[in-house]
Amino acid sequence: MTLRESVLDGLAEIRARKMRTFLQTLGVILGVASLVAVMGLVDAGRREALKFFSEVGGLTKLLVINRPPREEVLSARQLSSAGLTWDDARAIKREAPHVTQVDPLASAWLPVRHGDYHQSQDITGATPDFTGVYKFYPARGRFLIDDDIASQARVCVLGDTAARRYFGNEDPLGKILYVGDVGFDVVGVMKRKEFYFNEGSDNALEWMNRMTIVPLTAVYSRFTGDADKRVAYVNVLVDKVENNHRTSEAIEGILSRRHGGITDFEVWNRQEMLNRMREQSQMYNILFLATGIVSLVVGGIVIMNIMLASYRERIREVGIRKAVGARPRDIALQFLVESLLVTSIGGAVGLPAGIGFAKGITALLDRPAVITPWMAVISVGACAATGLFFGLYPAVKAARLNPVEALRYE
Amino acid sequence: MSSGAPGPSGGNGALIRIAGVHKVYDAGATSVHALRGVDLDVAAGEFLAIMGPSGSGKSTLMHILGCLDVPTRGTYLLGDTPVGNLSSRELAGVRNKRIGFVFQTFNLLPRATVLRNVELPLMYAGLGRFERRERALVALERVGLKERAAHFPSQLSGGQRQRVAIARALVNAPSILLADEPTGNLDTRTGQEILALFDGLNAQGHTVILVTHDPGIAARARRVIQIVDGLVAGDGGLGGAAAGAVPP
């Protein structure tokens, strides 16, 4: 008996028992639907995180932050350490391997004045590497250059929102902005940075548009007078993700040496962070996947039960087929093909249902679902596997029937 | 009754040679001895009736003859093939190519058309679609039902269904036609028509073995075997068989 004939017989059987087929496929449909929905949501979440990271330095970014010692009584050496400084940043750039950009940042809270505008703002002290780390470039004019740092120049660059806030409709370029009591030439206005998580309405990068950026050295010399030239944190870009770990260890070594063995800093590795995130979300993924698999298994058991019922109804038919020459494998094939057909139909119906389900959930959660062809393949594959696995027992049982007893069966 | 067929001690050209066949069924603690040493030779072209009261073992004998079952003990040669040694897969092949079954209850597949029912043995024989169709239509023509090919069994009368079953039995050109009470579910007139059909097929050279408990039907056969208590109690023409219906 050819496969074609088995398929035709299977289709005839399914046509003759539409309601039963529907019930049979229902479990599989739900299983596939939840599989697709879960995969869509998980995938979408991961894509979002990656996209956001790439906007603020990507996975090759290491973040070096201050972490004051936790002990209640600090030793003299601990007290003597100034924490992260500009010199530390320069040492990292000089000595650490695989480093492409080093971006130390300091800030000060100062009154900003122009025309009618007079309000205290967060002023950021930065170096030219800042643009490369954040992929944040001037729309007009220029960003800070090495000369500005060397000369502690009184120049500033404004984020888009800051420029509007201070200057309204005026063109800020070439104008003077008073920070504290010092006049700064506005040399550049940055492009807008935008990122909306999950198509929400909050710009996660609006803080960048609000920035007022001056040379790092100008913060020390003109405002804080900080002799240690302390920084809030240092962004370090590594050439390749694979080098993250090595570079991060090298930075720890350099800083430890420079801070006299005191560990009052921490190096955050984006890649490791993402891995941690992934591990955490893995738990939920597994939970959701388990739900999907459980419903597939339940669907499979339903299929097995119905195939067993169908087997009992068709014992006589199996006897007839055997009497006219059906081999055991012909019978097994017929039953297997039928359960495969049922699950494939279930999978095919379940796929759009699953996509709809995923879209529905994501609409409720305000999160987008990403449906890839892969998910379709996996889901329908899972279905077929379910059909095969749970169809096997009834198929083998039918194939092994004794023809004489089968023919006598009432 | 005159017959060209050899007797039980048949010649070397026998189609079926059964010797010392026992069949024991295990039924829990007890076992049922359905056949207790049956010897039987059947030559090609014979029209043989197997008679016996119910429980005599005639059905068991038919199952063994039809390769639906194998003997517990003894030998069965079908042509040159020792059937007792075959696997269930090989037995299926023998049933497919060398045996045509006709049952009391017709045993057609209800959800398949007449044509597809008749094609069934050819499917398992692995024939292509077009050859199958052609041969099935020829077989249907032989039983006079070619024009009903597209009908479903439920749309046919009992006699017509049995004709379809006969067409299915014939379609793979088997060595033996095995009929188990083929008229049991038919009225007398229709039964006579079916028996006439078997007569015709036998006249065309088919070997026919008919299992029945009805002496009137057995009278059609040229040789009648009596089975009583799992043994051959009588073997001969109709006259002997009719007398032997009650064993001496």
Interface residues (C-beta under 8 A of the other chain):
Chain A: M1 T2 E5 A12 E13 A16 R316 E317 G319 I320 R321 K322 A323 V324 G325 A326 R327 P328 R329 D330 N402 P403 V404 L407
Chain B: H63 G66 L68 D69 S88 R89 A92 G93 R95 N96 K97 F101 F103 N107 L108 L109 R111 A112 L120 P121 M123 Y124 A125 G126 R168 N172
